[in-house]
Amino acid sequence: MLRLSDTEAETVFAAIRWPETNGRPVCPACDCDAVYDCRRPSGAPRWRCKRCRKDFSLTSGTLFAFHKLALRMYLAAVVIFVNEVKGKGALPLSRDLGVQYKTAFVLGHKIREAMAAESRGVVIGGAGKAAEIDGAYFGGHVRPENRKAERKDRRLAINQTGKRRCVVTIRERDGRTLTGVFPSEDAAGSFIRSRVAKGTEVHADESSAWNDLHARYPMHRINHQDAYSQDGACTNGAESFFSRIRRGEIGHHHHISGLYLHRYANEAAFREDHRRTSNGEQFRVVVGLVTKTGPSVDFCGYWQRAHAA
């Protein structure tokens, strides 16, 4: 990807963004294909719509809008990002691309935002289908004191940072993975009811947070103090998903704060659902999601806002 010329990279991006017209530009404002070339004096590609008279570029209205780097760098970042198994940190991404850490940080989160767009509003399950639900806590690391006498019990709420959050996952067997981030498992009830269709067989552990779900779904409960799987009930699929996030937190990101935890959880869900998909297909899926997602509200001008604050 890095060996592509600017024109070749533009052709690849255009083919993914406008597959219905074989890469021929379509106005993002009014969906009109009656456009003509009006390149800038610098040679930057631009088109003008004959209907609404608005100018647009290859990345207008997408997550990569207002980009500063060459387009092939953004496409290379997607290739590098999806090639990882359990996550990609901003520092190694900055070294791979030869850009500063701030650039790689924002770019990585924009790719995560595109990945999350795939599961937005998705409802899983239904009659004859089964889903597993579970929760696990991430983030909010508290460094222990040097002297043993000064150490505190980090399990108590009073000794925590307040950034520790619970990732609740809904994993349909042979299907999709959905995630949500909450202060505790008890707060995830409405999220589960809105994302799991009626009639779904729900498998959960012994936590009392799932007791209210018995009124809506046929439940199968497993007590992990007795067994991991018993009488057909288990949450091994959800536990397997959590191992992916845990490895990503320990081996790649090291510390995940509560503010960004839902982004990392959505990234892990995407990787879990596409773990058997080829790298090339994952690249096309992610770039396709980039083109269908508007400019990021959170990460357009992220460092400028942080500096002003």
Beta strands, then each sheet from edge to edge (+ up, - down):
strand 1: 35-37
strand 2: 47-49
strand 3: 55-56
strand 4: 130-138
strand 5: 165-172
strand 6: 177-182
strand 7: 201-205
strand 8: 219-222
strand 9: 229-230
strand 10: 233-234
sheet 1: 1+ 2- 3+
sheet 2: 6+ 5- 4+ 7+ 8+
sheet 3: 9+ 10-
end
